[in-house]
Each structure stands twice: as C-alpha cells, then as structure tokens.
Amino acid sequence: MNNSAAYDPDDFRNLEPWRIFRIMAEFVDGFESMAKVDSGVSVFGSARTPPGDGYYSMAVELGRELTLRGYTVITGGGPGIMEAANKGAREAGGASIGLNIDLPYEQKPNPYIGKLLNFRYFFCRKVMFSKYSQAIVAFPGGFGTMDELFEHLTLVQTRKIPPMPVILVGADYWKGMLEWLGKVMLDRHGYVDAGDMDLCVLVDSAGDAMKTLEKLSPPGTR
C-alpha cells in the first residue's frame, strides 16, 4: 500500500525533527564567527529610538568610546539604540558586531555593522550575547530589551556565566523598575536576595557607563 499521498510536507509533525539541524547550524555558525571576539560588550535598547533622541546620541557616544578603549561592540543588529552603538563604533574605526533576528515584521540590519550574523531563534542569539560579552549595557527599551536584560541577570545570579557588570543607562527610565524590584520582589516577598539588587549599576550618561565599565571590567578581563 502506497502511503505517500497521505504525507503532508507542511505538517509540523513532519518538520519538527529537522529544526534540530537548523538550531545546530545557528550555534555552529555563531561559535565559529564569534570565536575571536575579545572584550565584547553587548549594548541593548529599543529598536524604536530615533536618531536625534538623547539616548540615541548617548549610544553613539558609548559605541565610539568602547571601541577607542579596546572593547568590541555587540548589538542586536537592528535600528534604534542598536544602530547608534554600531554607528559609534564605525566612527571610531572599529568593526562592531550585529546579531540580527528574523522577525515577522522583518528587522533589517543597520548599515553600520562590521560583522553580521542572522538568527531565526532567539535562544541561539542570546547564547552569543552571553558567551562573548564581559559586560552588558542596557538603554531604555521594550519587551525585547527586558527579555535580554533579565536573561543575563538570571545567568549571573545563578552563576551559569561568569560575573559581569550589568549597566543601566537612564535613571528616569530604570529607577521605577528598580524601586519595584526592591520594595515588592525583595522586601515584600523575598523572591530575590539583597545582594541580587547589586547586580545592576544605574548611570545617567555614556561617560558614567564607561567609567563603571573600566572600573569593574577592563578590556580582556574575561
């Protein structure tokens, strides 16, 4: 009996096992492409931050200063804050990295990336951020920024990755969240330890972010 007519190549039950190979390919490509990255600093922030915004300008300054002082800038490869950090690195003569993600509404890589990697799976992409960064700098952003931020805080908290500075740029934006974490998550419920609140450092400028970074994690310390 011929059962070939019953086979539907678009049926997810027939496609699922093959995703393993796509996932493996993303990891292999990422590891090979990032193997020589030294002193990486991942810069997170909203893709919706327009040029001319104060935070965009800060991210350009940060990308430039990171490059001049021997760090490698790593971003998510898209527009907004990501574009700004890549732009600053380009202005300083550095070849920064963009880890772009395929999305339904198509996040296009920004034009300032030196090395571009494309990912279909968020979890593969986040492994590249955590594995090749010695620090995280988070500018104001939305769900994606929060996802990346708390992913790294969890990895540091649980010691799944080496300790690293997690720097939040923008007191007006982050202060309310930090107050909630302290008053509700820590004091009221005890869902985190007091020491966990020290995992984040709040700053208000690119200059202060650089001072904190150089103090806590000079280039080549990881």
SETI-102304 format. One line per 5 residues: number of its first residue (from 1); their letters; for each residue x, y, z of N, C-alpha, C. Coordinates in nm, 3 decimals. Layout:
NUM> a> X,Y,Z,X,Y,Z,X,Y,Z ~ ...
//
This chain:
1> mnnsa> 0.085,-0.120,0.000,0.000,0.000,0.000,0.088,0.124,0.000 ~ 0.057,0.216,-0.090,0.136,0.339,-0.102,0.075,0.447,-0.014 ~ 0.152,0.491,0.086,0.103,0.594,0.178,0.157,0.733,0.146 ~ 0.226,0.747,0.033,0.289,0.875,0.003,0.189,0.989,-0.010 ~ 0.066,0.956,-0.057,-0.034,1.062,-0.074,-0.078,1.120,0.059
6> aydpd> -0.059,1.045,0.167,-0.101,1.093,0.298,0.004,1.182,0.364 ~ 0.122,1.191,0.304,0.230,1.270,0.364,0.216,1.417,0.326 ~ 0.208,1.502,0.427,0.198,1.646,0.405,0.328,1.711,0.450 ~ 0.410,1.761,0.357,0.539,1.818,0.394,0.528,1.943,0.480 ~ 0.411,2.007,0.481,0.393,2.127,0.562,0.337,2.095,0.701
11> dfrnl> 0.308,1.969,0.727,0.258,1.928,0.858,0.373,1.942,0.958 ~ 0.352,2.020,1.066,0.459,2.044,1.162,0.513,1.915,1.223 ~ 0.432,1.809,1.227,0.479,1.682,1.283,0.588,1.622,1.197 ~ 0.591,1.658,1.069,0.695,1.608,0.980,0.817,1.701,0.976 ~ 0.802,1.822,1.027,0.910,1.920,1.020,0.988,1.933,1.150
16> epwri> 0.927,1.907,1.262,0.989,1.932,1.392,1.129,1.873,1.406 ~ 1.151,1.744,1.375,1.287,1.689,1.395,1.393,1.763,1.317 ~ 1.356,1.819,1.201,1.455,1.886,1.118,1.498,2.020,1.175 ~ 1.419,2.074,1.266,1.457,2.200,1.329,1.585,2.185,1.411 ~ 1.610,2.065,1.458,1.732,2.040,1.534,1.855,2.078,1.452
21> frima> 1.853,2.046,1.323,1.967,2.076,1.238,1.980,2.226,1.213 ~ 1.867,2.294,1.203,1.872,2.441,1.187,1.930,2.505,1.313 ~ 1.888,2.455,1.429,1.939,2.506,1.555,2.088,2.480,1.567 ~ 2.130,2.358,1.534,2.272,2.323,1.538,2.353,2.414,1.446 ~ 2.299,2.441,1.328,2.369,2.524,1.230,2.388,2.666,1.283
26> efvdg> 2.286,2.719,1.352,2.297,2.854,1.407,2.403,2.860,1.516 ~ 2.409,2.757,1.600,2.511,2.753,1.703,2.651,2.741,1.644 ~ 2.667,2.649,1.547,2.799,2.629,1.486,2.847,2.755,1.416 ~ 2.759,2.817,1.339,2.795,2.940,1.268,2.829,3.051,1.366 ~ 2.748,3.062,1.472,2.773,3.165,1.572,2.905,3.144,1.644
31> fesma> 2.933,3.022,1.688,3.057,2.994,1.759,3.178,3.019,1.669 ~ 3.170,2.977,1.544,3.282,2.997,1.453,3.305,3.146,1.424 ~ 3.197,3.219,1.405,3.208,3.361,1.370,3.252,3.447,1.488 ~ 3.215,3.405,1.610,3.243,3.487,1.728,3.367,3.441,1.804 ~ 3.431,3.336,1.759,3.539,3.273,1.835,3.652,3.370,1.871
36> kvdsg> 3.680,3.466,1.785,3.791,3.557,1.809,3.749,3.690,1.870 ~ 3.624,3.701,1.911,3.578,3.825,1.973,3.646,3.841,2.108 ~ 3.707,3.955,2.128,3.777,3.983,2.253,3.714,4.104,2.321 ~ 3.694,4.095,2.450,3.643,4.208,2.529,3.511,4.260,2.475 ~ 3.416,4.171,2.450,3.287,4.211,2.397,3.198,4.277,2.502
41> vsvfg> 3.128,4.380,2.459,3.028,4.446,2.543,2.898,4.451,2.462 ~ 2.793,4.389,2.514,2.665,4.389,2.445,2.584,4.512,2.486 ~ 2.533,4.583,2.386,2.453,4.702,2.408,2.310,4.673,2.366 ~ 2.217,4.679,2.462,2.076,4.654,2.438,1.998,4.785,2.441 ~ 1.882,4.787,2.379,1.796,4.904,2.382,1.694,4.899,2.271
46> sartp> 1.601,4.992,2.275,1.488,4.989,2.184,1.526,5.010,2.038 ~ 1.464,4.929,1.951,1.479,4.948,1.807,1.400,5.070,1.760 ~ 1.315,5.125,1.845,1.228,5.237,1.806,1.285,5.372,1.846 ~ 1.404,5.376,1.903,1.465,5.503,1.941,1.515,5.573,1.816 ~ 1.463,5.693,1.785,1.500,5.758,1.659,1.631,5.836,1.670
51> pgdgy> 1.700,5.854,1.557,1.816,5.944,1.557,1.773,6.083,1.605 ~ 1.855,6.146,1.685,1.819,6.275,1.742,1.769,6.264,1.884 ~ 1.720,6.146,1.922,1.681,6.122,2.060,1.806,6.126,2.148 ~ 1.790,6.172,2.272,1.904,6.183,2.362,1.973,6.050,2.387 ~ 1.893,5.944,2.400,1.952,5.813,2.424,2.023,5.759,2.301
56> ysmav> 1.974,5.793,2.183,2.042,5.754,2.060,2.182,5.817,2.059 ~ 2.188,5.946,2.092,2.317,6.016,2.094,2.411,5.955,2.197 ~ 2.356,5.918,2.313,2.438,5.854,2.417,2.494,5.721,2.368 ~ 2.411,5.645,2.296,2.455,5.515,2.247,2.563,5.529,2.141 ~ 2.554,5.633,2.057,2.660,5.661,1.960,2.791,5.690,2.034
61> elgre> 2.780,5.776,2.136,2.900,5.811,2.215,2.957,5.687,2.283 ~ 2.871,5.604,2.338,2.918,5.483,2.406,2.988,5.389,2.308 ~ 2.927,5.366,2.192,2.988,5.279,2.092,3.125,5.328,2.049 ~ 3.136,5.460,2.036,3.265,5.518,1.997,3.369,5.498,2.108 ~ 3.331,5.528,2.232,3.426,5.517,2.343,3.464,5.372,2.371
66> ltlrg> 3.369,5.281,2.359,3.401,5.139,2.377,3.508,5.095,2.278 ~ 3.492,5.135,2.154,3.587,5.096,2.050,3.724,5.156,2.074 ~ 3.729,5.285,2.108,3.855,5.352,2.131,3.932,5.294,2.249 ~ 3.859,5.235,2.343,3.924,5.185,2.464,3.943,5.033,2.464 ~ 3.926,4.972,2.346,3.965,4.833,2.332,3.855,4.730,2.349
71> ytvit> 3.730,4.773,2.359,3.619,4.679,2.369,3.561,4.651,2.230 ~ 3.493,4.539,2.216,3.421,4.506,2.093,3.273,4.527,2.116 ~ 3.210,4.610,2.035,3.067,4.639,2.049,2.985,4.528,1.984 ~ 2.891,4.474,2.060,2.798,4.372,2.010,2.657,4.425,2.030 ~ 2.576,4.423,1.925,2.436,4.466,1.935,2.346,4.363,1.869
76> gggpg> 2.216,4.390,1.877,2.119,4.305,1.811,2.106,4.331,1.663 ~ 2.183,4.427,1.610,2.193,4.447,1.467,2.085,4.530,1.402 ~ 1.982,4.569,1.476,1.871,4.642,1.417,1.886,4.792,1.425 ~ 1.773,4.865,1.413,1.776,5.010,1.421,1.776,5.060,1.565 ~ 1.754,5.190,1.582,1.743,5.247,1.716,1.874,5.246,1.792
81> imeaa> 1.869,5.205,1.918,1.987,5.202,2.003,2.094,5.111,1.945 ~ 2.053,5.000,1.885,2.149,4.908,1.824,2.227,4.978,1.713 ~ 2.154,5.045,1.626,2.217,5.120,1.518,2.313,5.224,1.573 ~ 2.270,5.293,1.678,2.351,5.401,1.734,2.484,5.349,1.786 ~ 2.482,5.237,1.859,2.607,5.181,1.912,2.698,5.133,1.800
86> nkgar> 2.641,5.068,1.698,2.721,5.026,1.583,2.778,5.148,1.509 ~ 2.699,5.253,1.502,2.745,5.375,1.434,2.864,5.436,1.508 ~ 2.854,5.443,1.641,2.965,5.497,1.718,3.093,5.417,1.699 ~ 3.078,5.285,1.695,3.195,5.200,1.672,3.254,5.226,1.534 ~ 3.168,5.241,1.434,3.216,5.269,1.298,3.291,5.403,1.294
91> eagga> 3.237,5.504,1.360,3.302,5.635,1.361,3.440,5.630,1.425 ~ 3.459,5.536,1.519,3.588,5.523,1.586,3.681,5.427,1.512 ~ 3.639,5.379,1.397,3.724,5.291,1.317,3.718,5.145,1.355 ~ 3.616,5.107,1.433,3.603,4.969,1.476,3.502,4.892,1.392 ~ 3.516,4.760,1.390,3.423,4.672,1.319,3.335,4.602,1.423
96> sigln> 3.222,4.660,1.455,3.135,4.602,1.557,3.052,4.488,1.499 ~ 2.979,4.422,1.589,2.905,4.301,1.551,2.756,4.323,1.568 ~ 2.678,4.271,1.475,2.533,4.276,1.485,2.474,4.136,1.478 ~ 2.401,4.098,1.582,2.336,3.967,1.586,2.189,3.987,1.553 ~ 2.157,3.986,1.427,2.022,4.018,1.381,1.928,3.900,1.400
101> idlpy> 1.799,3.930,1.419,1.698,3.826,1.438,1.592,3.837,1.330 ~ 1.552,3.725,1.272,1.443,3.723,1.174,1.310,3.736,1.248 ~ 1.232,3.837,1.211,1.104,3.863,1.275,0.993,3.871,1.170 ~ 0.868,3.850,1.211,0.757,3.858,1.114,0.750,3.993,1.043 ~ 0.786,4.100,1.114,0.783,4.231,1.052,0.921,4.274,1.002
106> eqkpn> 1.013,4.177,0.995,1.143,4.193,0.929,1.227,4.306,0.985 ~ 1.304,4.274,1.087,1.402,4.369,1.139,1.520,4.372,1.045 ~ 1.543,4.484,0.979,1.652,4.494,0.884,1.780,4.536,0.955 ~ 1.892,4.475,0.917,2.020,4.513,0.978,2.050,4.660,0.949 ~ 2.111,4.726,1.046,2.151,4.865,1.023,2.279,4.870,0.939
111> pyigk> 2.308,4.985,0.878,2.420,4.993,0.783,2.558,5.009,0.847 ~ 2.567,5.008,0.979,2.695,5.035,1.045,2.762,4.910,1.101 ~ 2.705,4.794,1.075,2.758,4.670,1.129,2.884,4.627,1.054 ~ 2.985,4.584,1.129,3.105,4.532,1.066,3.092,4.384,1.034 ~ 3.040,4.307,1.129,3.018,4.164,1.110,2.873,4.134,1.144
116> llnfr> 2.801,4.075,1.049,2.659,4.046,1.067,2.633,3.897,1.076 ~ 2.557,3.857,1.178,2.508,3.720,1.189,2.357,3.725,1.198 ~ 2.289,3.639,1.125,2.144,3.633,1.127,2.096,3.508,1.201 ~ 1.994,3.526,1.283,1.940,3.417,1.363,1.789,3.406,1.342 ~ 1.742,3.283,1.344,1.599,3.259,1.343,1.546,3.241,1.485
121> yffcr> 1.630,3.186,1.572,1.587,3.152,1.708,1.646,3.249,1.810 ~ 1.561,3.305,1.892,1.606,3.398,1.994,1.706,3.333,2.089 ~ 1.681,3.207,2.127,1.767,3.146,2.228,1.908,3.124,2.176 ~ 1.923,3.093,2.046,2.058,3.080,1.990,2.129,3.215,1.992 ~ 2.056,3.318,1.956,2.112,3.453,1.954,2.155,3.497,2.094
126> kvmfs> 2.073,3.467,2.194,2.106,3.511,2.330,2.228,3.438,2.385 ~ 2.252,3.316,2.341,2.373,3.246,2.382,2.497,3.321,2.334 ~ 2.490,3.377,2.213,2.605,3.451,2.160,2.630,3.577,2.241 ~ 2.524,3.645,2.281,2.541,3.763,2.366,2.611,3.726,2.497 ~ 2.561,3.624,2.564,2.612,3.591,2.697,2.751,3.529,2.691
131> kysqa> 2.777,3.447,2.590,2.905,3.377,2.582,3.021,3.470,2.548 ~ 2.995,3.571,2.467,3.104,3.653,2.417,3.105,3.796,2.472 ~ 3.032,3.819,2.579,3.031,3.951,2.642,3.096,3.944,2.779 ~ 3.165,4.050,2.815,3.217,4.062,2.950,3.141,4.168,3.028 ~ 3.044,4.231,2.962,2.959,4.329,3.028,2.836,4.354,2.941
136> ivafp> 2.730,4.402,3.007,2.606,4.437,2.939,2.573,4.584,2.968 ~ 2.535,4.657,2.866,2.487,4.794,2.885,2.347,4.802,2.825 ~ 2.249,4.833,2.908,2.109,4.837,2.863,2.057,4.980,2.864 ~ 2.016,5.026,2.748,1.947,5.154,2.734,1.796,5.129,2.744 ~ 1.715,5.233,2.758,1.570,5.213,2.762,1.519,5.135,2.641
141> ggfgt> 1.427,5.044,2.667,1.371,4.963,2.559,1.245,4.893,2.603 ~ 1.192,4.809,2.515,1.066,4.741,2.539,1.083,4.597,2.584 ~ 0.990,4.512,2.542,0.991,4.373,2.586,1.122,4.302,2.550 ~ 1.173,4.327,2.429,1.295,4.260,2.387,1.413,4.297,2.475 ~ 1.423,4.426,2.508,1.530,4.472,2.596,1.516,4.409,2.734
146> mdelf> 1.393,4.405,2.785,1.370,4.344,2.917,1.404,4.196,2.915 ~ 1.369,4.129,2.809,1.399,3.986,2.795,1.549,3.963,2.802 ~ 1.625,4.040,2.725,1.770,4.025,2.723,1.831,4.063,2.857 ~ 1.782,4.170,2.917,1.834,4.215,3.046,1.815,4.109,3.154 ~ 1.691,4.061,3.170,1.664,3.966,3.278,1.722,3.827,3.249
151> ehltl> 1.739,3.794,3.123,1.811,3.670,3.088,1.951,3.674,3.148 ~ 2.021,3.786,3.127,2.157,3.796,3.176,2.164,3.809,3.327 ~ 2.070,3.881,3.385,2.067,3.889,3.531,2.048,3.750,3.592 ~ 1.961,3.671,3.532,1.936,3.535,3.582,2.060,3.448,3.568 ~ 2.130,3.457,3.455,2.250,3.378,3.433,2.362,3.415,3.531
156> vqtrk> 2.375,3.545,3.558,2.476,3.589,3.655,2.435,3.548,3.795 ~ 2.307,3.568,3.829,2.257,3.533,3.962,2.278,3.385,3.994 ~ 2.252,3.301,3.896,2.261,3.156,3.916,2.400,3.101,3.883 ~ 2.494,3.190,3.849,2.633,3.154,3.820,2.646,3.058,3.702 ~ 2.555,3.072,3.607,2.567,2.994,3.484,2.668,3.058,3.388
161> ippmp> 2.696,3.187,3.409,2.801,3.255,3.336,2.886,3.330,3.438 ~ 3.008,3.367,3.404,3.092,3.442,3.498,3.027,3.575,3.535 ~ 3.057,3.628,3.652,3.004,3.759,3.691,3.040,3.865,3.588 ~ 2.948,3.953,3.560,2.975,4.062,3.468,2.893,4.185,3.507 ~ 2.944,4.305,3.480,2.865,4.425,3.508,2.741,4.432,3.419
166> vilvg> 2.630,4.470,3.478,2.507,4.497,3.403,2.474,4.643,3.430 ~ 2.496,4.727,3.331,2.486,4.872,3.348,2.359,4.922,3.281 ~ 2.277,4.994,3.356,2.152,5.051,3.304,2.172,5.199,3.281 ~ 2.150,5.244,3.159,2.167,5.386,3.124,2.031,5.455,3.123 ~ 2.016,5.557,3.207,1.891,5.634,3.207,1.813,5.619,3.337
171> adywk> 1.844,5.702,3.436,1.778,5.691,3.566,1.628,5.711,3.556 ~ 1.584,5.806,3.475,1.440,5.833,3.463,1.364,5.710,3.417 ~ 1.427,5.631,3.332,1.359,5.514,3.277,1.364,5.395,3.371 ~ 1.479,5.369,3.430,1.500,5.245,3.505,1.470,5.256,3.654 ~ 1.465,5.379,3.706,1.451,5.395,3.851,1.323,5.331,3.905
176> gmlew> 1.212,5.348,3.836,1.085,5.290,3.881,1.090,5.139,3.887 ~ 1.154,5.078,3.789,1.166,4.932,3.789,1.251,4.884,3.906 ~ 1.362,4.952,3.930,1.450,4.913,4.039,1.382,4.931,4.175 ~ 1.303,5.037,4.188,1.229,5.058,4.313,1.128,4.947,4.335 ~ 1.059,4.906,4.229,0.962,4.796,4.240,1.032,4.666,4.278
181> lgkvm> 1.145,4.638,4.216,1.219,4.517,4.249,1.258,4.516,4.397 ~ 1.300,4.633,4.447,1.342,4.640,4.585,1.227,4.632,4.684 ~ 1.119,4.703,4.657,1.009,4.711,4.751,0.918,4.589,4.746 ~ 0.893,4.538,4.628,0.797,4.429,4.611,0.867,4.293,4.604 ~ 0.956,4.278,4.510,1.018,4.147,4.491,1.109,4.110,4.608
186> ldrhg> 1.186,4.209,4.658,1.280,4.181,4.767,1.214,4.195,4.904 ~ 1.169,4.316,4.939,1.121,4.342,5.075,0.991,4.270,5.108 ~ 0.894,4.279,5.017,0.762,4.224,5.048,0.757,4.072,5.037 ~ 0.822,4.017,4.936,0.809,3.874,4.911,0.937,3.793,4.931 ~ 1.050,3.858,4.930,1.175,3.784,4.946,1.207,3.691,4.831
191> yvdag> 1.164,3.728,4.712,1.187,3.641,4.596,1.329,3.652,4.541 ~ 1.404,3.753,4.583,1.546,3.766,4.550,1.621,3.799,4.678 ~ 1.753,3.783,4.676,1.835,3.820,4.790,1.877,3.966,4.778 ~ 1.913,4.024,4.890,1.954,4.165,4.890,2.072,4.186,4.795 ~ 2.164,4.089,4.794,2.280,4.103,4.706,2.246,4.104,4.559
196> dmdlc> 2.132,4.045,4.523,2.091,4.044,4.383,2.062,4.185,4.331 ~ 2.023,4.272,4.420,1.992,4.409,4.380,2.119,4.484,4.338 ~ 2.234,4.432,4.376,2.360,4.497,4.339,2.413,4.450,4.204 ~ 2.340,4.362,4.137,2.384,4.313,4.008,2.374,4.421,3.900 ~ 2.286,4.519,3.921,2.268,4.629,3.825,2.333,4.756,3.878
201> vlvds> 2.394,4.831,3.787,2.450,4.962,3.819,2.377,5.065,3.735 ~ 2.319,5.165,3.799,2.241,5.268,3.729,2.328,5.390,3.704 ~ 2.333,5.432,3.578,2.409,5.552,3.540,2.321,5.641,3.454 ~ 2.370,5.764,3.430,2.287,5.859,3.356,2.355,5.916,3.232 ~ 2.468,5.860,3.196,2.538,5.911,3.077,2.631,5.803,3.023
206> agdam> 2.671,5.822,2.897,2.767,5.729,2.836,2.901,5.736,2.908 ~ 2.938,5.856,2.952,3.063,5.872,3.024,3.065,5.794,3.154 ~ 2.955,5.801,3.229,2.948,5.726,3.355,2.945,5.576,3.329 ~ 2.882,5.536,3.219,2.881,5.393,3.184,3.023,5.345,3.156 ~ 3.102,5.427,3.087,3.240,5.389,3.057,3.324,5.383,3.184
211> ktlek> 3.307,5.479,3.273,3.383,5.478,3.399,3.351,5.353,3.479 ~ 3.223,5.317,3.486,3.182,5.198,3.559,3.239,5.072,3.495 ~ 3.232,5.068,3.364,3.281,4.951,3.291,3.431,4.932,3.309 ~ 3.507,5.039,3.296,3.652,5.028,3.307,3.694,4.993,3.450 ~ 3.615,5.034,3.546,3.644,5.001,3.685,3.612,4.855,3.716
216> lsppg> 3.496,4.809,3.669,3.450,4.675,3.704,3.497,4.567,3.608 ~ 3.521,4.605,3.484,3.556,4.503,3.383,3.642,4.562,3.272 ~ 3.770,4.587,3.300,3.860,4.639,3.196,3.869,4.542,3.078 ~ 3.907,4.591,2.960,3.918,4.502,2.843,4.007,4.382,2.871 ~ 3.962,4.266,2.828,4.042,4.146,2.840,4.036,4.077,2.974
221> tr> 3.940,4.115,3.061,3.935,4.055,3.193,3.849,3.930,3.197 ~ 3.790,3.891,3.083,3.711,3.768,3.082,3.763,3.672,2.978
//
